[in-house]
Amino acid sequence: MWVSLSIFTIILILFILFKDNNFAQASIALMHEDKSVINVGSKVYAVNCASCHGIKLEGQKDWMSRLPNGMMPAPPHDETGHTWHHSDKYLFMITKYGIEKIIGEKYLNNMPAYEEILNDKEIIAVLSYIKSTWPPRIKKIHDQINSRSNK
């Protein structure tokens, strides 16, 4: 029950944040078909993300099981993970600001906020690179998620 309540609370907070945040209202669109963006994204990913999420986007071992310290291992960004379950806007906001800033409270996690590390173009490039690696069927589902989130 607490897990369901926590997930509901996070979703509600994200909705309120996205609704009231002017930046969040701006269109965030990945450029997963633009080879120059993908090239930049792959380089930025290699330097900033691969150490946790894997060189081949495979994530860490047993990524769905908590570690002894309570942290979750880094999930894969390939089609076996849950990255593609989220809209471009959500992925951008979580990457830039981190989960704690989005939900407004402490949340045990290892993912840093990249607000002061990467600029917006680099974040979009990394996420575009990640999406470029997904199979066509997953990209299509992700596009549908984006179209529902933009309504």
Secondary structure by P-SEA (a helix, b strand, c coil): caaaaaaaaaaaaaaaaaacccccccbbbbccccaaaaaaaaaaaaaccccccccccccccccccccccccccccccccccccccccaaaaaaaaacccccccccccccccccccccccaaaaaaaaaaaaaaccaaaaaaaaaaaaaaac
